[in-house]
């Protein structure tokens, strides 16, 4: 039963006749102390009413320990990150958002003092892209929901709220697209870039553009999973086509310990992100032929590795890839340095993700049926239809015929009959 006590004020070390009321109420079973207190009430009645309400919440299982409620966001986010271990790249991205954007503002704020109004006001002032603002607020909401589950809060004030978008000043100006060409990247661009890069690197560009693998999946592809055969009954016969089996990928990220301390950047092989990303991708005939020649010549286990057989780091790959896309100046011959011809820009700003997007765009252009389009991209198809509609051999043959036609039409448009000046991928000594 809750009760109240007088607490006399002290002035100059002497007790005065002025006082407030302190409530004492019974702690829940298992608490370190049998009785809890809360000071600062103006009247005895208010103190007892408050204590009675706390005891009611304890019996109902809805009581929050005041010491937990006063835990700071920074303290609980460290607990959350240690308890919710994610795949390397995902965990690194979360830590980056916490360190660079969230914790500088909210690290010392008690969990119970965080309101949606303050968070929404803060996110509008962040000097980053709007989509990144949304990711930061989403991560904060995830952490606050975990705080509710852990008994630190009764409700997450961020859950289900819609952010206010800044529509004034610079925010209202149209943003420049990453690729400044109507319709985005074209198959002709992918072919020209692949031809510039040469056979060992160009084959990676073509494989990404015409299969939809992402960067990490391409690096993680093993030769044992390349050009396997899919066999399915098709009418009175059998449908057979080569596939790339995607079951793992390389991720490059900042490694951290359980406390968030940085341990350096690593490139690590991991399972695919989810069950939808583990898939067999049908390979069109032209690409299967190029890959077969490449595998015959390539000495390493990973077809899209560096010349030494290791995984590419993004910075190292960019040294070759960026000039092929953005162009480069002529380099005259001089002692110890070979002549290098100038390259005109092909598609400024292009990256490997844009090549993956090209594949999905081509599938839409060719009218690839949804069950197969989602499967090839490694996406989870929304809705009940994913349980009923499955890819058929006819759908697969139609997709492969379409991609084959697109490739040879693009080759004709750029004036090429073969790639790298030869009919095979064997590299000159």
C-alpha positions as CSV (number, residue, x, y, z in Angstrom):
1,X,0.0,0.0,0.0
2,X,1.5,3.4,-1.0
3,X,1.9,6.1,1.6
4,X,3.3,9.6,1.8
5,X,6.1,11.2,3.9
6,X,6.9,14.8,4.6
7,X,10.3,16.1,3.3
8,X,11.4,19.3,4.9
9,X,13.4,21.8,3.0
10,X,16.8,22.8,4.3
11,X,18.3,26.3,4.1
12,X,21.8,27.2,5.2
13,X,22.1,23.7,6.7
14,X,19.0,24.2,8.9
15,X,15.7,22.4,8.5
16,X,12.9,24.8,7.8
17,X,9.1,24.5,8.4
18,X,8.5,24.3,4.6
19,X,8.0,20.8,3.2
20,X,6.9,18.7,0.2
21,X,5.6,15.2,0.1
22,X,7.4,12.0,-0.9
23,X,5.6,8.9,-2.1
24,X,6.7,5.4,-1.1
25,X,5.3,2.4,-2.9
26,X,5.9,-1.3,-3.0
27,X,8.4,-2.5,-5.6
28,X,7.6,-5.4,-8.0
29,X,8.8,-8.9,-7.0
30,X,12.5,-9.4,-7.8
31,X,13.4,-5.7,-7.6
32,X,16.7,-5.0,-5.7
33,X,14.9,-2.9,-3.1
34,X,11.5,-3.6,-1.5
35,X,10.2,0.0,-1.6
36,X,10.6,2.7,-4.2
37,X,10.2,6.5,-3.7
38,X,9.3,9.5,-5.7
39,X,9.7,13.0,-4.2
40,X,8.4,16.4,-5.1
41,X,4.6,16.3,-4.6
42,X,2.8,19.4,-3.3
43,X,0.2,17.5,-1.3
44,X,-0.1,14.2,0.5
45,X,-3.1,13.3,-1.6
46,X,-1.2,13.7,-4.9
47,X,1.7,11.6,-3.6
48,X,-0.6,8.7,-2.5
49,X,-2.6,8.8,-5.7
50,X,0.7,8.6,-7.7
51,X,2.0,5.7,-5.7
52,X,-1.3,3.9,-5.9
53,X,-1.2,4.2,-9.7
54,X,2.3,2.8,-9.8
55,X,1.2,-0.2,-7.8
56,X,-1.7,-0.7,-10.1
57,X,0.6,-0.7,-13.1
58,X,3.0,-3.2,-11.4
59,X,0.1,-5.6,-10.9
60,X,-1.0,-5.1,-14.5
61,X,2.5,-5.7,-15.8
62,X,2.7,-2.3,-17.5
63,X,5.0,-0.5,-15.0
64,X,8.3,1.0,-16.2
65,X,11.2,1.3,-13.8
66,X,12.0,5.1,-13.6
67,X,15.7,4.2,-13.7
68,X,15.2,2.5,-17.1
69,X,13.1,5.3,-18.4
70,X,15.9,7.8,-17.7
71,X,18.4,5.6,-19.6
72,X,19.9,7.7,-22.4
73,X,19.4,6.9,-26.1
74,X,23.2,6.5,-26.5
75,X,23.4,3.9,-23.7
76,X,20.5,1.9,-25.0
77,X,21.6,2.1,-28.7
78,X,24.9,0.4,-27.7
79,X,22.9,-2.4,-25.9
80,X,20.7,-2.7,-29.0
81,X,23.6,-3.0,-31.5
82,X,25.3,-5.6,-29.4
83,X,22.1,-7.7,-29.1
84,X,20.9,-7.3,-32.7
85,X,23.8,-8.5,-34.7
86,X,23.3,-8.1,-38.5
87,X,25.2,-9.1,-41.6
88,X,28.5,-7.2,-41.9
89,X,27.4,-4.5,-44.3
90,X,24.1,-3.9,-42.6
91,X,25.7,-3.6,-39.2
92,X,28.3,-1.2,-40.5
93,X,25.7,1.0,-42.2
94,X,23.7,1.2,-39.0
95,X,26.8,2.2,-37.0
96,X,27.6,4.9,-39.6
97,X,24.2,6.4,-39.3
98,X,24.4,6.4,-35.5
99,X,27.9,7.9,-35.3
100,X,27.5,10.4,-38.1
101,X,23.9,11.6,-37.7
102,X,21.9,10.3,-34.8
103,X,24.1,10.1,-31.7
104,X,25.5,13.7,-32.1
105,X,22.0,14.9,-31.4
106,X,20.4,12.2,-29.2
107,X,23.2,10.5,-27.4
108,X,22.5,12.1,-24.0
109,X,18.7,12.4,-24.3
110,X,16.8,10.1,-21.9
111,X,14.6,7.6,-23.7
112,X,11.5,9.0,-22.0
113,X,12.2,12.5,-23.1
114,X,12.2,11.7,-26.9
115,X,9.1,13.0,-28.7
116,X,8.0,12.8,-32.3
117,X,7.8,16.5,-32.6
118,X,11.5,16.9,-31.7
119,X,12.6,14.0,-33.9
120,X,10.6,15.3,-36.9
121,X,12.0,18.8,-36.4
122,X,15.5,17.5,-36.2
123,X,15.4,15.4,-39.3
124,X,14.3,18.4,-41.4
125,X,17.5,20.2,-40.5
126,X,19.9,17.3,-41.5
127,X,22.2,18.3,-44.4
128,X,21.9,14.9,-46.2
129,X,19.6,13.5,-48.9
130,X,16.0,13.1,-47.9
131,X,16.1,9.3,-48.3
132,X,19.0,9.2,-45.8
133,X,17.0,11.2,-43.4
134,X,14.2,8.6,-43.6
135,X,16.7,5.8,-43.0
136,X,18.0,7.6,-39.8
137,X,14.5,8.1,-38.5
138,X,13.6,4.5,-39.3
139,X,16.7,3.3,-37.4
140,X,15.8,5.4,-34.4
141,X,12.2,4.0,-34.5
142,X,13.6,0.5,-34.6
143,X,15.8,1.2,-31.5
144,X,12.9,2.8,-29.7
145,X,10.6,-0.2,-30.4
146,X,13.3,-2.4,-28.9
147,X,13.3,-0.2,-25.9
148,X,9.6,-0.9,-25.5
149,X,10.2,-4.6,-25.8
150,X,13.0,-4.4,-23.2
151,X,10.8,-2.6,-20.7
152,X,12.4,0.8,-20.9
153,X,9.3,2.5,-22.4
154,X,5.6,1.8,-22.6
155,X,5.2,3.1,-26.2
156,X,7.4,4.1,-29.1
157,X,6.5,7.8,-30.0
158,X,8.1,7.4,-33.5
159,X,6.1,4.3,-34.6
160,X,3.9,4.8,-37.7
161,X,4.5,8.5,-38.0
162,X,5.0,10.2,-41.3
163,X,8.0,12.6,-41.7
164,X,7.5,16.2,-42.7
165,X,9.3,16.8,-46.0
166,X,11.1,20.1,-46.4
167,X,9.6,21.8,-49.5
168,X,11.1,25.3,-49.2
169,X,14.3,26.9,-50.6
170,X,16.9,24.5,-52.1
171,X,14.7,21.4,-51.2
172,X,12.2,22.6,-53.8
173,X,14.7,22.7,-56.7
174,X,14.8,19.6,-59.0
175,X,17.8,17.4,-58.3
176,X,20.2,16.5,-61.0
177,X,19.9,12.8,-62.0
178,X,22.9,10.6,-61.4
179,X,23.0,9.6,-65.0
180,X,22.3,12.6,-67.2
181,X,20.7,10.8,-70.2
182,X,17.0,10.5,-71.0
183,X,16.0,6.9,-70.2
184,X,19.1,6.2,-68.2
185,X,21.8,3.8,-69.1
186,X,21.5,1.8,-72.4
187,X,22.7,-1.6,-73.5
188,X,25.0,0.2,-76.0
189,X,26.7,1.9,-73.0
190,X,27.3,-1.3,-71.2
191,X,28.9,-2.8,-74.4
192,X,31.1,0.2,-75.1
193,X,32.4,0.2,-71.5
194,X,33.0,-3.6,-71.5
195,X,34.9,-3.3,-74.7
196,X,37.1,-0.5,-73.2
197,X,37.8,-2.5,-70.0
198,X,39.0,-5.6,-71.9
199,X,38.0,-9.2,-71.5
200,X,38.9,-9.9,-67.9
201,X,36.9,-6.9,-66.5
202,X,34.5,-6.3,-69.3
203,X,32.9,-9.7,-68.9
204,X,31.8,-8.6,-65.3
205,X,30.1,-5.5,-66.8
206,X,28.2,-7.5,-69.3
207,X,27.2,-10.2,-66.8
208,X,25.8,-7.5,-64.5
209,X,23.9,-5.7,-67.2
210,X,22.3,-8.9,-68.7
211,X,21.7,-11.0,-65.5
212,X,21.0,-8.4,-62.8
213,X,23.5,-9.6,-60.3
214,X,24.5,-7.0,-57.8
215,X,28.1,-6.0,-57.1
216,X,28.6,-8.4,-54.1
217,X,26.9,-11.3,-55.8
218,X,29.1,-11.0,-58.9
219,X,32.3,-11.0,-56.8
220,X,31.0,-14.0,-54.8
221,X,30.2,-16.1,-57.8
222,X,32.3,-19.3,-57.8
223,X,33.2,-21.1,-61.0
224,X,31.5,-24.2,-59.6
225,X,28.2,-22.3,-59.7
226,X,28.7,-20.8,-63.2
227,X,27.0,-22.2,-66.2
228,X,25.2,-25.0,-64.5
229,X,22.3,-26.4,-66.4
230,X,18.6,-25.9,-65.8
231,X,16.5,-28.8,-67.1
232,X,12.7,-28.5,-67.1
233,X,10.0,-30.4,-69.0
234,X,8.6,-28.3,-71.8
235,X,5.7,-29.7,-73.8
236,X,6.8,-33.0,-75.3
237,X,10.5,-32.1,-74.8
238,X,12.9,-30.5,-72.4
239,X,14.0,-26.9,-71.8
240,X,17.7,-26.6,-71.1
241,X,19.6,-23.4,-70.4
242,X,22.8,-22.4,-68.5
243,X,22.4,-20.6,-65.2
244,X,24.5,-18.7,-62.7
245,X,23.8,-19.9,-59.1
246,X,23.8,-17.1,-56.6
247,X,24.3,-18.4,-53.0
248,X,26.9,-16.0,-51.5
249,X,28.3,-12.5,-51.9
250,X,31.2,-10.3,-50.9
251,X,30.5,-7.3,-48.6
252,X,32.9,-4.5,-47.9
253,X,32.3,-2.6,-44.7
254,X,33.8,-1.1,-41.6
255,X,34.2,-3.9,-39.0
256,X,33.3,-3.0,-35.4
257,X,33.3,-4.8,-32.1
258,X,30.2,-5.1,-29.9
259,X,30.7,-1.7,-28.4
260,X,30.9,0.0,-31.8
261,X,34.7,0.6,-31.9
262,X,36.1,0.6,-35.4
263,X,38.4,-2.3,-36.3
264,X,39.1,-1.4,-39.9
265,X,37.6,-2.2,-43.3
266,X,37.2,-5.8,-44.4
267,X,35.9,-7.6,-47.6
268,X,34.2,-10.7,-46.4
269,X,32.2,-13.5,-48.0
270,X,28.7,-13.8,-46.6
271,X,25.4,-15.7,-47.4
272,X,23.0,-13.8,-49.6
273,X,20.8,-11.2,-48.0
274,X,17.6,-13.4,-47.9
275,X,16.0,-16.4,-49.4
276,X,14.9,-14.5,-52.5
277,X,18.5,-13.5,-53.3
278,X,19.6,-17.1,-53.4
279,X,18.6,-18.0,-57.0
280,X,19.5,-19.4,-60.4
281,X,19.7,-16.8,-63.1
282,X,19.1,-17.9,-66.7
283,X,22.0,-16.8,-69.0
284,X,21.4,-15.7,-72.6
285,X,23.4,-17.6,-75.3
286,X,25.8,-14.8,-76.1
287,X,26.8,-14.3,-72.4
288,X,27.1,-18.1,-71.8
289,X,29.5,-18.3,-74.7
290,X,31.6,-15.4,-73.5
291,X,31.6,-16.8,-69.9
292,X,32.6,-20.2,-71.1
293,X,35.7,-18.8,-72.9
294,X,36.5,-16.7,-69.8
295,X,36.3,-19.7,-67.4
296,X,38.5,-21.7,-69.7
297,X,41.2,-19.0,-69.6
298,X,40.7,-17.6,-66.1
299,X,43.0,-19.4,-63.5
300,X,41.1,-18.4,-60.3
301,X,38.1,-19.8,-58.5
302,X,36.0,-16.6,-58.7
303,X,35.4,-15.5,-62.4
304,X,35.1,-11.8,-61.5
305,X,38.0,-11.5,-59.2
306,X,41.1,-9.4,-59.5
307,X,44.1,-10.5,-61.5
308,X,45.5,-12.1,-58.3
309,X,42.2,-14.0,-57.5
310,X,41.0,-11.8,-54.6
311,X,37.8,-9.8,-54.4
312,X,37.8,-6.3,-55.8
313,X,37.6,-3.4,-53.4
314,X,35.3,-0.6,-54.7
315,X,38.1,1.9,-54.8
316,X,40.4,-0.3,-56.8
317,X,37.6,-1.2,-59.2
318,X,36.8,2.4,-59.7
319,X,40.3,3.2,-61.0
320,X,39.5,1.1,-64.1
321,X,35.8,1.5,-64.2
322,X,35.4,5.3,-63.8
323,X,37.6,6.3,-66.8
324,X,35.8,3.8,-69.0
325,X,32.5,5.5,-68.1
326,X,33.5,9.1,-67.6
327,X,36.3,9.4,-70.2
328,X,40.0,10.3,-69.8
329,X,42.6,12.6,-71.2
330,X,45.3,11.5,-73.6
331,X,48.6,10.6,-72.0
332,X,51.7,11.2,-74.2
333,X,54.4,8.6,-74.3
334,X,57.5,9.4,-72.1
335,X,60.3,7.5,-70.5
336,X,58.8,4.7,-68.3
337,X,55.2,5.6,-69.3
338,X,53.3,4.1,-72.2
339,X,51.1,6.1,-74.5
340,X,47.4,6.1,-73.5
341,X,44.7,7.3,-75.9
342,X,42.0,9.7,-74.8
343,X,38.5,8.3,-74.2
344,X,35.3,10.3,-74.7
345,X,32.7,9.9,-71.9
346,X,30.2,7.1,-72.5
347,X,27.9,7.4,-69.5
348,X,29.1,9.8,-66.8
349,X,28.1,8.8,-63.3
350,X,27.3,5.2,-64.2
351,X,27.9,2.6,-61.5
352,X,27.4,-1.2,-61.1
353,X,24.1,-0.7,-59.4
354,X,22.9,1.2,-62.5
355,X,23.9,-1.8,-64.7
356,X,21.8,-4.0,-62.4
357,X,18.9,-1.6,-62.9
358,X,19.5,-1.8,-66.7
359,X,18.7,-5.5,-66.6
360,X,15.5,-4.9,-64.7
361,X,14.5,-2.2,-67.2
362,X,15.2,-4.5,-70.1
363,X,13.0,-7.1,-68.5
364,X,10.1,-4.6,-68.4
365,X,10.8,-3.5,-71.9
366,X,10.7,-7.1,-73.2
367,X,7.5,-7.8,-71.3
368,X,9.1,-10.5,-69.1
369,X,6.3,-12.0,-66.9
370,X,6.2,-10.9,-63.3
371,X,7.0,-14.3,-61.7
372,X,10.2,-14.6,-63.7
373,X,11.1,-10.9,-63.5
374,X,11.0,-10.9,-59.7
375,X,12.9,-14.2,-59.6
376,X,15.7,-13.0,-61.8
377,X,16.2,-9.8,-59.9
378,X,16.2,-11.6,-56.5
379,X,13.1,-9.6,-55.3
380,X,10.2,-10.9,-53.2
381,X,7.1,-10.5,-55.3
382,X,4.4,-8.8,-53.2
383,X,0.9,-10.2,-52.8
384,X,-0.8,-13.6,-52.9
385,X,0.1,-14.1,-56.6
386,X,3.6,-15.2,-55.7
387,X,2.2,-18.4,-54.2
388,X,0.1,-19.2,-57.3
389,X,2.1,-18.0,-60.3
390,X,5.5,-19.6,-61.1
391,X,8.0,-19.1,-63.9
392,X,7.5,-21.6,-66.8
393,X,10.0,-22.7,-69.5
394,X,8.0,-20.6,-72.1
395,X,8.6,-17.5,-70.0
396,X,12.3,-18.3,-69.6
397,X,12.7,-18.9,-73.3
398,X,11.0,-15.6,-74.2
399,X,13.2,-13.7,-71.8
400,X,16.4,-15.3,-73.1
401,X,15.4,-14.6,-76.7
402,X,14.7,-11.0,-75.8
403,X,18.0,-10.4,-74.1
404,X,19.9,-12.0,-77.0
405,X,18.1,-9.8,-79.5
406,X,18.9,-6.7,-77.4
407,X,22.6,-7.5,-77.2
408,X,23.1,-8.1,-80.9
409,X,21.0,-5.0,-81.8
410,X,23.1,-2.9,-79.4
411,X,26.3,-4.4,-80.9
412,X,25.2,-3.3,-84.4
413,X,24.3,0.1,-83.1
414,X,27.9,0.7,-81.8
415,X,29.5,-0.9,-84.9
416,X,30.9,-4.0,-83.3
417,X,30.8,-7.6,-84.6
418,X,33.0,-9.1,-81.9
419,X,34.2,-7.9,-78.5
420,X,37.8,-7.1,-77.7
421,X,38.8,-7.5,-81.4
422,X,38.7,-11.3,-81.2
423,X,36.3,-14.1,-81.2
424,X,37.6,-15.5,-77.9
425,X,38.7,-14.1,-74.6
426,X,42.3,-15.5,-74.6
427,X,44.6,-12.7,-73.5
428,X,47.7,-11.9,-75.4
429,X,51.0,-12.5,-73.4
